[in-house]
């Protein structure tokens, strides 16, 4: 793998990406003064990773999934 020309340390680059993700999640004003609205997907990603106890999507185990089908009344129709 070739080294990057800018030679920015990974931890600094990680901080830059984290800052950019947070800006997208909450919205910001760009250099020209244009307002960029919050991005729901960025906010969800941020919360799912920063507060997984409250925001992590949980899969329902197959044995606990509600059975999908027709009711007895629907079957009679």
N, CA, C and O atoms as CSV, one atom per row, in Angstrom:
chain,resi,resn,atom,element,x,y,z
A,1,UNK,N,N,0.848,-1.180,0.000
A,1,UNK,CA,C,0.000,0.000,0.000
A,1,UNK,C,C,0.889,1.237,0.000
A,1,UNK,O,O,1.814,1.340,0.805
A,2,UNK,N,N,0.614,2.157,-0.884
A,2,UNK,CA,C,1.420,3.365,-0.986
A,2,UNK,C,C,1.023,4.350,0.114
A,2,UNK,O,O,-0.162,4.501,0.408
A,3,UNK,N,N,1.992,5.013,0.715
A,3,UNK,CA,C,1.647,6.023,1.728
A,3,UNK,C,C,0.956,7.215,1.076
A,3,UNK,O,O,1.234,7.572,-0.068
A,4,UNK,N,N,0.058,7.811,1.831
A,4,UNK,CA,C,-0.633,8.998,1.330
A,4,UNK,C,C,0.339,10.154,1.249
A,4,UNK,O,O,1.251,10.269,2.068
A,5,UNK,N,N,0.145,11.004,0.267
A,5,UNK,CA,C,1.032,12.150,0.096
A,5,UNK,C,C,0.885,13.166,1.224
A,5,UNK,O,O,1.856,13.824,1.598
A,6,UNK,N,N,-0.342,13.297,1.773
A,6,UNK,CA,C,-0.533,14.309,2.811
A,6,UNK,C,C,0.025,13.874,4.164
A,6,UNK,O,O,0.246,14.718,5.033
A,7,UNK,N,N,0.254,12.595,4.357
A,7,UNK,CA,C,0.871,12.040,5.564
A,7,UNK,C,C,0.205,12.508,6.855
A,7,UNK,O,O,0.888,12.769,7.846
A,8,UNK,N,N,-1.120,12.615,6.850
A,8,UNK,CA,C,-1.855,12.971,8.062
A,8,UNK,C,C,-1.988,11.697,8.891
A,8,UNK,O,O,-2.409,10.665,8.368
A,9,UNK,N,N,-1.635,11.752,10.179
A,9,UNK,CA,C,-1.759,10.560,11.025
A,9,UNK,C,C,-3.206,10.060,11.062
A,9,UNK,O,O,-4.147,10.846,10.950
A,10,UNK,N,N,-3.369,8.749,11.221
A,10,UNK,CA,C,-4.707,8.152,11.212
A,10,UNK,C,C,-5.607,8.715,12.293
A,10,UNK,O,O,-6.794,8.921,12.042
A,11,UNK,N,N,-5.088,8.975,13.488
A,11,UNK,CA,C,-5.941,9.494,14.552
A,11,UNK,C,C,-6.459,10.898,14.227
A,11,UNK,O,O,-7.580,11.252,14.591
A,12,UNK,N,N,-5.644,11.683,13.547
A,12,UNK,CA,C,-6.088,13.011,13.125
A,12,UNK,C,C,-7.163,12.869,12.046
A,12,UNK,O,O,-8.169,13.577,12.079
A,13,UNK,N,N,-6.960,11.972,11.105
A,13,UNK,CA,C,-7.938,11.733,10.041
A,13,UNK,C,C,-9.240,11.211,10.647
A,13,UNK,O,O,-10.320,11.620,10.221
A,14,UNK,N,N,-9.156,10.316,11.632
A,14,UNK,CA,C,-10.359,9.813,12.300
A,14,UNK,C,C,-11.139,10.953,12.948
A,14,UNK,O,O,-12.367,10.999,12.868
A,15,UNK,N,N,-10.415,11.874,13.593
A,15,UNK,CA,C,-11.072,13.024,14.212
A,15,UNK,C,C,-11.767,13.898,13.161
A,15,UNK,O,O,-12.858,14.413,13.404
A,16,UNK,N,N,-11.142,14.060,12.012
A,16,UNK,CA,C,-11.741,14.850,10.939
A,16,UNK,C,C,-13.031,14.207,10.434
A,16,UNK,O,O,-14.024,14.894,10.196
A,17,UNK,N,N,-13.008,12.893,10.274
A,17,UNK,CA,C,-14.201,12.178,9.807
A,17,UNK,C,C,-15.300,12.257,10.861
A,17,UNK,O,O,-16.469,12.449,10.528
A,18,UNK,N,N,-14.929,12.111,12.125
A,18,UNK,CA,C,-15.910,12.207,13.204
A,18,UNK,C,C,-16.567,13.593,13.203
A,18,UNK,O,O,-17.785,13.703,13.336
A,19,UNK,N,N,-15.769,14.635,13.056
A,19,UNK,CA,C,-16.308,15.994,13.010
A,19,UNK,C,C,-17.242,16.185,11.810
A,19,UNK,O,O,-18.297,16.806,11.933
A,20,UNK,N,N,-16.852,15.654,10.661
A,20,UNK,CA,C,-17.674,15.780,9.455
A,20,UNK,C,C,-19.002,15.037,9.618
A,20,UNK,O,O,-20.050,15.532,9.202
A,21,UNK,N,N,-18.955,13.851,10.222
A,21,UNK,CA,C,-20.183,13.081,10.441
A,21,UNK,C,C,-21.112,13.822,11.386
A,21,UNK,O,O,-22.319,13.881,11.149
A,22,UNK,N,N,-20.570,14.384,12.445
A,22,UNK,CA,C,-21.391,15.135,13.390
A,22,UNK,C,C,-22.023,16.348,12.718
A,22,UNK,O,O,-23.199,16.636,12.942
A,23,UNK,N,N,-21.260,17.056,11.904
A,23,UNK,CA,C,-21.807,18.203,11.181
A,23,UNK,C,C,-22.962,17.782,10.287
A,23,UNK,O,O,-23.985,18.464,10.240
A,24,UNK,N,N,-22.813,16.663,9.572
A,24,UNK,CA,C,-23.893,16.173,8.704
A,24,UNK,C,C,-25.113,15.787,9.542
A,24,UNK,O,O,-26.249,16.015,9.128
A,25,UNK,N,N,-24.878,15.204,10.712
A,25,UNK,CA,C,-25.981,14.745,11.556
A,25,UNK,C,C,-26.815,15.902,12.088
A,25,UNK,O,O,-28.035,15.779,12.199
A,26,UNK,N,N,-26.185,17.017,12.417
A,26,UNK,CA,C,-26.914,18.128,13.036
A,26,UNK,C,C,-27.172,19.286,12.089
A,26,UNK,O,O,-27.907,20.212,12.432
A,27,UNK,N,N,-26.575,19.252,10.896
A,27,UNK,CA,C,-26.729,20.344,9.942
A,27,UNK,C,C,-25.674,21.414,10.191
A,27,UNK,O,O,-25.107,21.503,11.280
A,28,UNK,N,N,-25.423,22.212,9.183
A,28,UNK,CA,C,-24.407,23.250,9.295
A,28,UNK,C,C,-24.593,24.266,8.180
A,28,UNK,O,O,-25.429,24.097,7.293
A,29,UNK,N,N,-23.800,25.318,8.245
A,29,UNK,CA,C,-23.797,26.336,7.199
A,29,UNK,C,C,-22.469,26.223,6.459
A,29,UNK,O,O,-21.407,26.248,7.081
A,30,UNK,N,N,-22.525,26.099,5.131
A,30,UNK,CA,C,-21.280,25.937,4.365
A,30,UNK,C,C,-20.571,27.281,4.168
A,30,UNK,O,O,-21.040,28.319,4.635
A,31,UNK,N,N,-19.444,27.241,3.474
A,31,UNK,CA,C,-18.606,28.435,3.295
A,31,UNK,C,C,-19.332,29.586,2.611
A,31,UNK,O,O,-19.037,30.752,2.873
A,32,UNK,N,N,-20.270,29.268,1.745
A,32,UNK,CA,C,-20.998,30.309,1.013
A,32,UNK,C,C,-22.196,30.844,1.789
A,32,UNK,O,O,-22.908,31.725,1.306
A,33,UNK,N,N,-22.421,30.313,2.994
A,33,UNK,CA,C,-23.546,30.762,3.809
A,33,UNK,C,C,-24.809,29.959,3.600
A,33,UNK,O,O,-25.833,30.234,4.226
A,34,UNK,N,N,-24.747,28.962,2.720
A,34,UNK,CA,C,-25.908,28.118,2.450
A,34,UNK,C,C,-26.106,27.145,3.611
A,34,UNK,O,O,-25.158,26.509,4.072
A,35,UNK,N,N,-27.331,27.041,4.069
A,35,UNK,CA,C,-27.667,26.139,5.167
A,35,UNK,C,C,-27.810,24.710,4.643
A,35,UNK,O,O,-28.559,24.463,3.698
A,36,UNK,N,N,-27.098,23.780,5.255
A,36,UNK,CA,C,-27.189,22.359,4.903
A,36,UNK,C,C,-27.994,21.692,6.015
A,36,UNK,O,O,-27.564,21.687,7.168
A,37,UNK,N,N,-29.161,21.127,5.683
A,37,UNK,CA,C,-30.018,20.550,6.727
A,37,UNK,C,C,-29.410,19.291,7.345
A,37,UNK,O,O,-28.541,18.656,6.747
A,38,UNK,N,N,-29.872,18.936,8.544
A,38,UNK,CA,C,-29.403,17.692,9.170
A,38,UNK,C,C,-29.722,16.487,8.298
A,38,UNK,O,O,-30.719,16.473,7.576
A,39,UNK,N,N,-28.874,15.487,8.372
A,39,UNK,CA,C,-29.041,14.252,7.618
A,39,UNK,C,C,-29.472,13.161,8.604
A,39,UNK,O,O,-28.718,12.795,9.505
A,40,UNK,N,N,-30.679,12.654,8.425
A,40,UNK,CA,C,-31.242,11.670,9.350
A,40,UNK,C,C,-30.381,10.411,9.422
A,40,UNK,O,O,-30.164,9.872,10.507
A,41,UNK,N,N,-29.894,9.943,8.282
A,41,UNK,CA,C,-29.072,8.724,8.292
A,41,UNK,C,C,-27.766,8.931,9.055
A,41,UNK,O,O,-27.308,8.033,9.763
A,42,UNK,N,N,-27.172,10.101,8.912
A,42,UNK,CA,C,-25.944,10.398,9.657
A,42,UNK,C,C,-26.240,10.435,11.149
A,42,UNK,O,O,-25.453,9.938,11.954
A,43,UNK,N,N,-27.375,11.025,11.519
A,43,UNK,CA,C,-27.761,11.083,12.932
A,43,UNK,C,C,-28.005,9.680,13.482
A,43,UNK,O,O,-27.576,9.361,14.591
A,44,UNK,N,N,-28.694,8.844,12.709
A,44,UNK,CA,C,-28.948,7.469,13.155
A,44,UNK,C,C,-27.634,6.706,13.334
A,44,UNK,O,O,-27.448,6.003,14.327
A,45,UNK,N,N,-26.730,6.849,12.372
A,45,UNK,CA,C,-25.443,6.168,12.455
A,45,UNK,C,C,-24.679,6.618,13.703
A,45,UNK,O,O,-24.114,5.803,14.432
A,46,UNK,N,N,-24.675,7.916,13.928
A,46,UNK,CA,C,-23.973,8.473,15.089
A,46,UNK,C,C,-24.558,7.897,16.378
A,46,UNK,O,O,-23.821,7.402,17.231
A,47,UNK,N,N,-25.874,7.960,16.518
A,47,UNK,CA,C,-26.516,7.494,17.745
A,47,UNK,C,C,-26.396,5.988,17.936
A,47,UNK,O,O,-26.192,5.526,19.058
A,48,UNK,N,N,-26.518,5.214,16.860
A,48,UNK,CA,C,-26.399,3.763,16.974
A,48,UNK,C,C,-25.012,3.354,17.463
A,48,UNK,O,O,-24.865,2.331,18.131
A,49,UNK,N,N,-24.008,4.140,17.136
A,49,UNK,CA,C,-22.651,3.811,17.538
A,49,UNK,C,C,-22.220,4.477,18.831
A,49,UNK,O,O,-21.396,3.922,19.559
A,50,UNK,N,N,-22.751,5.645,19.135
A,50,UNK,CA,C,-22.358,6.354,20.351
A,50,UNK,C,C,-23.233,5.990,21.543
A,50,UNK,O,O,-22.779,6.043,22.686
A,51,UNK,N,N,-24.486,5.620,21.284
A,51,UNK,CA,C,-25.419,5.255,22.359
A,51,UNK,C,C,-26.169,3.981,21.989
A,51,UNK,O,O,-27.393,3.993,21.859
A,52,UNK,N,N,-25.440,2.889,21.820
A,52,UNK,CA,C,-26.089,1.663,21.354
A,52,UNK,C,C,-27.140,1.122,22.315
A,52,UNK,O,O,-28.074,0.444,21.887
A,53,UNK,N,N,-27.001,1.412,23.608
A,53,UNK,CA,C,-27.996,0.935,24.571
A,53,UNK,C,C,-29.372,1.526,24.316
A,53,UNK,O,O,-30.383,0.914,24.659
A,54,UNK,N,N,-29.422,2.710,23.718
A,54,UNK,CA,C,-30.703,3.361,23.436
A,54,UNK,C,C,-31.097,3.321,21.979
A,54,UNK,O,O,-32.284,3.418,21.669
A,55,UNK,N,N,-30.127,3.179,21.054
A,55,UNK,CA,C,-30.419,3.376,19.643
A,55,UNK,C,C,-30.068,2.217,18.735
A,55,UNK,O,O,-30.414,2.254,17.554
A,56,UNK,N,N,-29.392,1.184,19.232
A,56,UNK,CA,C,-28.986,0.077,18.357
A,56,UNK,C,C,-30.221,-0.650,17.848
A,56,UNK,O,O,-31.146,-0.947,18.604
A,57,UNK,N,N,-30.215,-0.928,16.562
A,57,UNK,CA,C,-31.317,-1.721,15.990
A,57,UNK,C,C,-31.149,-3.147,16.469
A,57,UNK,O,O,-30.071,-3.732,16.364
A,58,UNK,N,N,-32.208,-3.684,16.984
A,58,UNK,CA,C,-32.148,-5.048,17.503
A,58,UNK,C,C,-32.947,-5.971,16.603
A,58,UNK,O,O,-34.085,-5.688,16.228
A,59,UNK,N,N,-32.322,-7.066,16.276
A,59,UNK,CA,C,-33.013,-8.063,15.461
A,59,UNK,C,C,-33.812,-8.965,16.377
A,59,UNK,O,O,-33.355,-9.326,17.461
A,60,UNK,N,N,-34.996,-9.325,15.943
A,60,UNK,CA,C,-35.833,-10.256,16.706
A,60,UNK,C,C,-35.427,-11.666,16.305
A,60,UNK,O,O,-35.445,-11.998,15.119
A,61,UNK,N,N,-35.054,-12.513,17.289
A,61,UNK,CA,C,-34.718,-13.891,16.943
A,61,UNK,C,C,-35.888,-14.574,16.242
A,61,UNK,O,O,-37.047,-14.305,16.558
A,62,UNK,N,N,-35.591,-15.444,15.306
A,62,UNK,CA,C,-36.622,-16.098,14.494
A,62,UNK,C,C,-37.681,-16.785,15.352
A,62,UNK,O,O,-38.862,-16.771,15.006
A,63,UNK,N,N,-37.269,-17.382,16.461
A,63,UNK,CA,C,-38.243,-18.094,17.298
A,63,UNK,C,C,-39.178,-17.145,18.035
A,63,UNK,O,O,-40.211,-17.582,18.543
A,64,UNK,N,N,-38.848,-15.862,18.110
A,64,UNK,CA,C,-39.695,-14.894,18.790
A,64,UNK,C,C,-40.452,-13.988,17.830
A,64,UNK,O,O,-41.263,-13.170,18.266
A,65,UNK,N,N,-40.205,-14.118,16.545
A,65,UNK,CA,C,-40.913,-13.291,15.573
A,65,UNK,C,C,-42.389,-13.650,15.578
A,65,UNK,O,O,-42.750,-14.822,15.675
A,66,UNK,N,N,-43.241,-12.637,15.472
A,66,UNK,CA,C,-44.668,-12.944,15.415
A,66,UNK,C,C,-44.977,-13.696,14.124
A,66,UNK,O,O,-44.416,-13.414,13.065
A,67,UNK,N,N,-45.864,-14.640,14.242
A,67,UNK,CA,C,-46.226,-15.419,13.060
A,67,UNK,C,C,-47.129,-14.577,12.177
A,67,UNK,O,O,-48.119,-14.007,12.637
A,68,UNK,N,N,-46.784,-14.508,10.939
A,68,UNK,CA,C,-47.561,-13.713,9.999
A,68,UNK,C,C,-48.451,-14.650,9.205
A,68,UNK,O,O,-47.990,-15.642,8.642
A,69,UNK,N,N,-49.696,-14.330,9.170
A,69,UNK,CA,C,-50.630,-15.167,8.431
A,69,UNK,C,C,-52.021,-14.564,8.480
A,69,UNK,O,O,-52.212,-13.419,8.892
A,70,UNK,N,N,-52.961,-15.340,8.062
A,70,UNK,CA,C,-54.339,-14.875,8.046
A,70,UNK,C,C,-55.051,-15.289,9.326
A,70,UNK,O,O,-54.803,-16.365,9.869
A,71,UNK,N,N,-55.946,-14.412,9.803
A,71,UNK,CA,C,-56.772,-14.772,10.943
A,71,UNK,C,C,-57.822,-15.789,10.463
A,71,UNK,O,O,-57.998,-15.992,9.262
A,72,UNK,N,N,-58.503,-16.411,11.405
A,72,UNK,CA,C,-59.531,-17.393,11.044
A,72,UNK,C,C,-60.625,-16.723,10.210
A,72,UNK,O,O,-61.129,-17.328,9.264
A,73,UNK,N,N,-61.000,-15.489,10.542
A,73,UNK,CA,C,-62.012,-14.775,9.769
A,73,UNK,C,C,-61.527,-14.515,8.345
A,73,UNK,O,O,-62.287,-14.677,7.390
A,74,UNK,N,N,-60.278,-14.119,8.202
A,74,UNK,CA,C,-59.722,-13.871,6.865
A,74,UNK,C,C,-59.650,-15.147,6.046
A,74,UNK,O,O,-59.861,-15.121,4.833
A,75,UNK,N,N,-59.355,-16.254,6.695
A,75,UNK,CA,C,-59.281,-17.541,5.988
A,75,UNK,C,C,-60.649,-17.926,5.431
A,75,UNK,O,O,-60.730,-18.524,4.358
A,76,UNK,N,N,-61.728,-17.590,6.148
A,76,UNK,CA,C,-63.073,-17.938,5.713
A,76,UNK,C,C,-63.520,-17.117,4.510
A,76,UNK,O,O,-64.405,-17.546,3.770
A,77,UNK,N,N,-62.928,-15.953,4.303
A,77,UNK,CA,C,-63.334,-15.094,3.178
A,77,UNK,C,C,-62.845,-15.697,1.942
A,77,UNK,O,O,-63.066,-15.153,0.860
